[in-house]
Amino acid sequence: MAASLTRLLSSTYDKLTGRHLYSRLETLEGTQWMKKEDLQQFQLRKLKTLLKHAYENVPYYHESFRKIGFLPADLSRLEDLKRLPVLLRSSIRLRSEELLARNADKAELICRETNGTTATPLKFYRSKMDLTWGMASQARGLSWAGYKTGAKVAYIRRIRPENELARVEHRIRRFLGRKKTLNVHTLSEESMASFSRRMHSFKPEYVEGITGPTNIYAVFLLENRQFRICPRAVFTYGQTLLPHYRKNIEEAFGCKVYDYYGSCEVSHVASQCGHHEGYHVSEENVLVEIEKDGEIVAPGEEGRVLLTNLNSFVMPFIRYDIGDSGKMLSDDCPCGRRLSLFRPIGRFYEYFAHSNGTFTTFRDLKTFFEDLPIEDFQIVQQSLDEIVIRIVRRAGYKEAHTDFILKNLSFRVADIAKVRVELVDSLPLLGSGKMPHFLSKIPTKYT
């Protein structure tokens, strides 16, 4: 009854606000079965429309297209997109006004910013239409595990709904008793025990959470067998789902994990279906390119992920470098969907455990350090009460920058650990050749 009422209220709100979420979800449920050639033509039409709009109405793109001698009419196939320059976060910061479409209705602009521990988060604008397509895409991905609007869900995340529709649905579901949240901002064994006791009577049909904290909670449940939570599926997002994370979560909850990939800049990008062969890209909404050394790599090869949001008309994100790595897969999924398969590789965030039973995570710090004259950084947990921030300086770095870092990053752990900045000439690489930005020297059962 409550689930049906939730769907009715959500659908009514959908019609009143003109978002058309459910009609768009219905569209996506059909297009996922399109032939590959038809889907590519669908993408090409949307891409041509976006590029024409960007050239005519967005100063940044008008200038960058002219600089390389590119006209939207030159685009004849999806592969031609590689001719365009990559959009970096630094460009969005420095030229945000020039990235905003001149014909955008200012009353319709929805301001967004990146999440994480950042003193200066990345701010940008999106439209109601753009956000709704992203929400519909995510709803389609969740439906592959049987989820329907109105189901009882236990969330493991920060309590901060990201947009107006989410806030309304949040209130509706909370009012009807269909939603409970474990706030990871105050994550501790005490908070996990309290949450577990509430789950005993709540009996969630699904669990959805940020990957790292969900793994921490899964380990807690495995060590505290008196708490039994048996959902139909668990959805994870926001961080790389490592193999031992999946094992812990599936064992703790007794069901399969469905991971999905997205960002607040672009919304939902890709989801796993029941075959878990890879992540189906929401190609009706986003184009994914994998690039290395200026070239688009073949399926199976790893490179940096570039995203083009086909619905981002108020502030176009074309070939946006999201800061992750990944690869496209050449195989077809047994599920029969023609959506391309993708595998994200980036987004590893270290969780630091403290002696008082709480946990600290630093997310999206590349955004924080972008505005500082530094070459690279690394955050190291030396002991249970000491965190070291190692900085490789660039020209112009001053003592004031060290003070800024300490002021804006130590507040998260000021009562738990001492934070200090260490200036170094270089940072050590792992055997794989990669440099971890987060490193804990304190092994715990949660890492």
C-alpha positions as CSV (number, residue, x, y, z in Angstrom):
1,M,0.0,0.0,0.0
2,A,2.7,2.5,1.0
3,A,4.8,1.6,-2.1
4,S,1.8,2.3,-4.3
5,L,1.1,5.6,-2.6
6,T,4.7,6.6,-3.0
7,R,4.5,5.9,-6.8
8,L,1.3,7.8,-7.0
9,L,2.6,10.8,-5.2
10,S,5.9,10.8,-7.1
11,S,4.0,10.5,-10.4
12,T,1.7,13.3,-9.5
13,Y,4.6,15.6,-8.5
14,D,6.2,14.6,-11.8
15,K,3.2,15.9,-13.8
16,L,2.8,19.1,-11.7
17,T,6.5,20.1,-12.2
18,G,6.6,19.0,-15.9
19,R,9.7,16.9,-15.3
20,H,8.2,13.8,-17.1
21,L,10.6,11.5,-15.3
22,Y,8.4,8.4,-15.7
23,S,7.7,9.0,-19.4
24,R,11.4,9.4,-20.0
25,L,12.0,6.2,-18.0
26,E,9.5,4.5,-20.3
27,T,11.4,5.8,-23.3
28,L,14.7,4.4,-22.0
29,E,13.2,1.0,-21.3
30,G,12.5,0.8,-25.0
31,T,15.8,2.2,-26.4
32,Q,18.0,-0.2,-24.4
33,W,16.9,-2.9,-26.9
34,M,17.6,-0.9,-30.1
35,K,20.0,-2.3,-32.6
36,K,23.6,-1.0,-32.2
37,E,23.5,0.9,-35.5
38,D,20.2,2.5,-34.7
39,L,21.4,3.5,-31.2
40,Q,24.6,5.1,-32.7
41,Q,22.4,7.1,-35.2
42,F,20.3,8.2,-32.2
43,Q,23.5,9.4,-30.4
44,L,24.8,11.1,-33.6
45,R,21.6,13.1,-34.0
46,K,21.7,14.3,-30.4
47,L,25.5,15.1,-30.6
48,K,25.0,17.2,-33.7
49,T,22.2,19.1,-32.0
50,L,24.4,19.7,-29.0
51,L,27.5,20.8,-30.9
52,K,25.4,23.2,-33.1
53,H,23.9,24.7,-30.0
54,A,27.3,25.0,-28.3
55,Y,28.9,26.7,-31.3
56,E,26.0,29.2,-31.7
57,N,25.3,30.0,-28.1
58,V,28.3,29.2,-25.9
59,P,31.2,31.6,-26.1
60,Y,33.8,29.0,-24.9
61,Y,32.9,26.5,-27.5
62,H,32.5,29.0,-30.3
63,E,36.1,30.1,-29.7
64,S,37.5,26.6,-29.2
65,F,35.8,25.3,-32.4
66,R,37.0,28.2,-34.5
67,K,40.5,27.8,-33.1
68,I,40.8,24.3,-34.5
69,G,38.8,25.0,-37.7
70,F,35.9,22.9,-36.7
71,L,32.2,23.5,-37.6
72,P,29.4,21.3,-36.2
73,A,28.4,20.5,-39.8
74,D,31.7,18.7,-40.2
75,L,30.6,16.0,-37.8
76,S,29.5,13.0,-39.8
77,R,30.2,10.2,-37.4
78,L,30.7,9.7,-33.7
79,E,34.4,9.2,-34.1
80,D,34.8,12.8,-35.3
81,L,34.2,13.9,-31.7
82,K,37.9,13.2,-31.0
83,R,38.8,16.3,-33.0
84,L,37.5,18.5,-30.2
85,P,39.6,19.6,-27.2
86,V,39.2,18.0,-23.8
87,L,37.2,20.0,-21.2
88,L,39.2,20.2,-17.9
89,R,38.0,21.2,-14.5
90,S,40.4,24.1,-14.5
91,S,38.7,25.5,-17.6
92,I,35.3,25.3,-15.9
93,R,36.7,27.1,-12.9
94,L,38.4,29.9,-14.9
95,R,35.8,30.3,-17.7
96,S,32.5,29.3,-16.2
97,E,30.7,32.4,-17.5
98,E,31.9,31.6,-21.0
99,L,30.7,28.0,-20.7
100,L,27.1,29.2,-19.9
101,A,24.8,29.3,-22.9
102,R,23.7,32.9,-23.8
103,N,20.2,31.7,-24.5
104,A,19.8,29.8,-21.3
105,D,16.8,30.9,-19.2
106,K,18.4,32.1,-16.0
107,A,15.2,31.2,-14.0
108,E,15.6,27.6,-15.1
109,L,19.3,27.2,-14.1
110,I,20.0,24.7,-11.4
111,C,23.4,25.3,-9.6
112,R,25.3,22.2,-8.7
113,E,28.7,21.6,-7.2
114,T,31.0,18.6,-6.8
115,N,30.9,16.7,-3.5
116,G,33.7,15.9,-1.2
117,T,36.1,17.5,1.3
118,T,36.9,20.6,-0.8
119,A,37.2,24.2,0.3
120,T,36.4,25.3,-3.3
121,P,34.1,22.8,-4.9
122,L,33.6,22.9,-8.6
123,K,30.4,24.8,-9.4
124,F,28.4,24.5,-12.6
125,Y,24.8,24.7,-13.9
126,R,22.3,22.2,-15.2
127,S,18.7,22.2,-16.4
128,K,15.6,20.4,-15.1
129,M,15.5,18.5,-18.4
130,D,19.1,17.4,-18.1
131,L,18.8,16.2,-14.5
132,T,15.5,14.4,-15.2
133,W,17.1,12.3,-18.0
134,G,19.9,11.4,-15.6
135,M,17.4,10.3,-12.9
136,A,15.4,8.3,-15.5
137,S,18.7,6.6,-16.6
138,Q,19.5,5.7,-13.0
139,A,16.0,4.4,-12.3
140,R,16.4,2.1,-15.4
141,G,19.7,0.8,-14.0
142,L,18.1,0.1,-10.6
143,S,15.2,-1.7,-12.3
144,W,17.6,-4.3,-13.6
145,A,17.8,-5.6,-10.1
146,G,14.0,-5.5,-9.7
147,Y,13.7,-2.1,-8.0
148,K,10.5,-0.1,-8.4
149,T,9.7,3.3,-7.1
150,G,8.2,3.1,-3.6
151,A,10.3,0.1,-2.5
152,K,11.7,0.3,1.1
153,V,15.4,1.3,0.8
154,A,18.1,1.6,3.4
155,Y,20.7,4.2,2.4
156,I,24.4,4.4,3.4
157,R,25.5,7.9,2.4
158,R,25.7,11.5,3.5
159,I,22.3,12.9,4.3
160,R,22.1,15.6,1.6
161,P,19.6,15.0,-1.3
162,E,21.1,16.4,-4.4
163,N,18.2,18.1,-6.2
164,E,14.7,19.4,-5.8
165,L,13.0,16.2,-7.0
166,A,15.2,14.1,-4.7
167,R,14.3,16.3,-1.8
168,V,10.6,15.9,-2.4
169,E,10.9,12.2,-2.9
170,H,13.1,12.0,0.2
171,R,10.3,13.7,2.3
172,I,7.6,11.5,0.8
173,R,9.5,8.3,1.4
174,R,10.5,9.3,4.9
175,F,6.8,10.3,5.7
176,L,5.6,6.9,4.5
177,G,8.3,5.0,6.4
178,R,10.0,3.8,3.1
179,K,13.4,5.2,3.7
180,K,16.1,5.0,6.4
181,T,19.7,6.4,6.2
182,L,23.0,5.6,7.9
183,N,24.8,8.9,7.7
184,V,28.5,8.1,6.8
185,H,29.5,11.5,8.0
186,T,29.2,10.2,11.6
187,L,30.1,6.6,10.8
188,S,31.2,4.5,13.8
189,E,30.6,1.1,15.3
190,E,28.0,2.7,17.6
191,S,26.1,4.3,14.8
192,M,26.2,1.1,12.8
193,A,24.8,-0.9,15.7
194,S,22.0,1.7,16.2
195,F,21.2,1.6,12.5
196,S,21.1,-2.2,12.5
197,R,18.6,-2.3,15.3
198,R,16.3,0.0,13.3
199,M,16.8,-2.3,10.3
200,H,15.4,-5.2,12.3
201,S,11.9,-3.8,12.2
202,F,12.3,-1.8,8.9
203,K,13.2,-4.8,6.8
204,P,14.5,-2.9,3.7
205,E,13.9,-4.4,0.3
206,Y,17.1,-2.8,-1.1
207,V,20.2,-1.3,0.3
208,E,22.0,1.6,-1.6
209,G,25.2,3.1,-0.5
210,I,28.6,4.6,-1.2
211,T,30.9,1.7,-1.9
212,G,33.5,2.2,0.9
213,P,31.1,2.8,3.8
214,T,28.9,0.0,2.5
215,N,31.8,-2.3,2.7
216,I,32.6,-1.1,6.3
217,Y,29.0,-1.8,7.3
218,A,29.1,-5.2,5.7
219,V,32.2,-6.1,7.7
220,F,30.4,-4.9,10.8
221,L,27.4,-7.2,10.0
222,L,29.7,-10.2,9.4
223,E,31.2,-9.7,12.9
224,N,27.9,-9.0,14.6
225,R,25.7,-11.9,13.3
226,Q,22.8,-11.0,15.7
227,F,21.9,-8.3,13.1
228,R,20.2,-9.8,10.1
229,I,19.4,-7.6,7.0
230,C,18.2,-9.5,4.0
231,P,17.5,-7.2,1.0
232,R,16.8,-8.3,-2.5
233,A,19.9,-6.5,-3.8
234,V,22.5,-4.0,-2.8
235,F,23.4,-1.0,-5.0
236,T,26.8,0.6,-4.7
237,Y,28.3,3.7,-6.3
238,G,30.9,6.5,-5.9
239,Q,34.0,4.4,-5.5
240,T,35.7,1.4,-7.1
241,L,34.0,-1.8,-6.1
242,L,37.0,-4.0,-5.3
243,P,36.6,-7.8,-5.4
244,H,36.9,-8.2,-1.6
245,Y,34.3,-5.4,-1.1
246,R,31.8,-7.3,-3.3
247,K,32.6,-10.5,-1.5
248,N,32.0,-8.9,1.9
249,I,28.8,-7.1,0.9
250,E,27.2,-10.1,-0.8
251,E,28.1,-12.4,2.2
252,A,26.8,-9.9,4.7
253,F,23.5,-9.2,3.0
254,G,22.9,-12.5,1.3
255,C,22.2,-11.1,-2.1
256,K,23.9,-9.7,-5.3
257,V,25.6,-6.3,-5.6
258,Y,24.8,-4.1,-8.5
259,D,27.3,-1.3,-8.9
260,Y,26.7,1.8,-10.9
261,Y,28.8,4.7,-12.1
262,G,28.0,8.4,-12.4
263,S,28.8,11.9,-11.2
264,C,27.0,15.1,-10.2
265,E,28.5,16.8,-13.3
266,V,27.0,14.3,-15.7
267,S,24.5,12.2,-13.6
268,H,24.1,8.5,-14.2
269,V,26.6,7.1,-16.7
270,A,26.5,3.3,-16.5
271,S,25.0,0.4,-14.5
272,Q,25.6,-3.4,-14.0
273,C,22.8,-5.7,-15.0
274,G,22.2,-9.2,-13.5
275,H,25.0,-10.7,-15.5
276,H,27.7,-8.4,-14.1
277,E,29.7,-8.6,-17.3
278,G,30.5,-4.9,-17.2
279,Y,28.6,-1.6,-16.9
280,H,26.0,-0.8,-19.5
281,V,26.5,2.8,-20.7
282,S,23.4,5.0,-20.8
283,E,24.3,5.9,-24.4
284,E,21.0,7.8,-24.9
285,N,22.3,10.4,-22.5
286,V,26.1,10.2,-22.5
287,L,29.0,9.4,-24.8
288,V,32.0,7.7,-23.2
289,E,35.4,7.9,-24.7
290,I,38.6,6.2,-23.4
291,E,41.7,8.3,-24.3
292,K,45.4,7.8,-23.8
293,D,48.2,10.0,-25.2
294,G,45.7,12.0,-27.3
295,E,44.3,8.9,-29.0
296,I,41.1,6.9,-28.5
297,V,42.2,3.4,-27.4
298,A,40.8,0.1,-28.5
299,P,38.3,-1.9,-26.4
300,G,40.0,-3.6,-23.5
301,E,42.7,-0.9,-23.2
302,E,42.8,1.4,-20.2
303,G,42.8,5.2,-20.4
304,R,41.3,8.3,-19.0
305,V,37.5,8.6,-19.1
306,L,36.0,11.5,-21.2
307,L,32.3,12.1,-20.9
308,T,30.0,14.1,-23.2
309,N,26.6,14.8,-21.7
310,L,24.2,14.9,-24.6
311,N,21.6,16.8,-22.5
312,S,23.9,19.5,-21.1
313,F,22.6,22.5,-23.1
314,V,22.8,25.2,-20.4
315,M,26.4,24.5,-19.7
316,P,27.7,21.9,-22.2
317,F,30.1,19.2,-20.9
318,I,31.8,18.0,-24.1
319,R,34.7,15.6,-23.8
320,Y,34.9,16.3,-20.0
321,D,37.8,14.8,-18.2
322,I,36.2,13.5,-15.1
323,G,39.5,12.4,-13.5
324,D,38.9,8.7,-13.7
325,S,40.4,5.8,-15.7
326,G,38.5,3.0,-17.3
327,K,38.1,0.9,-20.4
328,M,35.4,-0.1,-22.9
329,L,34.6,-3.8,-23.4
330,S,34.1,-5.5,-26.7
331,D,31.9,-8.3,-25.6
332,D,28.1,-8.3,-25.9
333,C,26.2,-8.9,-22.7
334,P,24.1,-12.1,-22.4
335,C,21.2,-9.9,-21.3
336,G,20.6,-8.8,-24.9
337,R,20.9,-5.1,-24.3
338,R,22.8,-3.3,-27.0
339,L,24.2,-0.6,-24.7
340,S,28.0,-0.6,-24.8
341,L,29.8,-2.2,-21.9
342,F,32.2,-0.1,-19.8
343,R,34.4,-0.8,-16.8
344,P,35.5,2.0,-14.6
345,I,38.9,1.6,-12.9
346,G,39.5,4.9,-11.0
347,R,38.0,6.3,-7.8
348,F,39.9,4.6,-5.0
349,Y,39.4,6.5,-1.7
350,E,41.2,5.4,1.4
351,Y,39.3,5.1,4.7
352,F,41.2,6.0,7.8
353,A,40.2,4.3,11.0
354,H,40.7,6.0,14.4
355,S,41.1,4.7,17.9
356,N,37.7,6.0,19.0
357,G,35.9,3.8,16.5
358,T,35.2,6.4,13.9
359,F,36.3,6.7,10.3
360,T,37.6,9.5,8.1
361,T,37.5,9.7,4.3
362,F,38.8,12.4,2.0
363,R,37.0,12.6,-1.3
364,D,37.5,14.6,-4.4
365,L,40.7,16.3,-3.2
366,K,42.0,16.7,-6.7
367,T,39.5,19.5,-6.9
368,F,40.7,21.1,-3.7
369,F,44.4,21.1,-4.8
370,E,43.7,22.3,-8.4
371,D,43.7,26.0,-7.3
372,L,47.0,25.7,-5.4
373,P,50.6,25.9,-6.8
374,I,51.4,22.2,-6.3
375,E,52.6,19.4,-8.5
376,D,51.1,16.5,-6.6
377,F,49.9,15.4,-3.2
378,Q,49.5,12.4,-1.0
379,I,47.6,11.9,2.3
380,V,49.1,9.3,4.6
381,Q,47.8,7.9,7.9
382,Q,51.0,7.3,9.8
383,S,49.3,6.2,13.0
384,L,45.9,6.2,14.6
385,D,46.4,9.8,15.7
386,E,48.6,11.3,12.9
387,I,47.8,12.2,9.3
388,V,50.5,13.6,7.0
389,I,49.8,15.6,3.9
390,R,52.8,15.4,1.5
391,I,53.0,18.2,-1.0
392,V,55.2,18.5,-4.1
393,R,55.4,22.3,-4.7
394,R,55.4,24.3,-7.9
395,A,56.8,27.8,-8.3
396,G,54.8,30.3,-6.2
397,Y,54.1,28.0,-3.3
398,K,54.3,30.0,0.0
399,E,53.8,29.3,3.7
400,A,50.4,30.8,3.4
401,H,49.4,27.8,1.2
402,T,50.4,25.4,3.9
403,D,48.3,27.3,6.4
404,F,45.4,27.2,4.0
405,I,45.7,23.4,3.6
406,L,45.9,22.8,7.3
407,K,42.9,25.1,8.0
408,N,40.6,23.6,5.4
409,L,41.5,19.9,5.7
410,S,42.3,19.3,9.4
411,F,38.8,20.4,10.6
412,R,37.5,17.0,9.6
413,V,39.8,15.2,12.1
414,A,40.9,17.9,14.5
415,D,39.5,16.1,17.5
416,I,40.8,12.7,16.4
417,A,44.2,13.1,14.8
418,K,47.0,15.6,14.4
419,V,47.5,16.8,10.8
420,R,50.7,18.1,9.4
421,V,52.0,19.2,6.0
422,E,55.3,17.8,4.7
423,L,57.0,19.4,1.7
424,V,58.8,16.9,-0.5
425,D,60.6,16.8,-3.9
426,S,58.8,13.7,-5.2
427,L,56.3,11.0,-4.2
428,P,57.0,7.3,-4.4
429,L,55.2,5.1,-6.9
430,L,53.7,1.6,-6.2
431,G,55.0,-1.4,-8.1
432,S,52.2,-0.9,-10.6
433,G,53.7,2.5,-11.5
434,K,50.7,4.4,-9.9
435,M,51.0,6.9,-7.1
436,P,48.2,6.5,-4.5
437,H,46.8,9.8,-3.2
438,F,45.5,8.2,-0.1
439,L,47.6,5.7,1.9
440,S,47.0,4.2,5.4
441,K,49.8,2.5,7.2
442,I,47.3,1.1,9.7
443,P,45.8,-2.1,8.5
444,T,42.2,-2.6,9.6
445,K,39.5,-5.1,9.0
446,Y,37.7,-2.6,6.8
447,T,40.4,-2.0,4.2
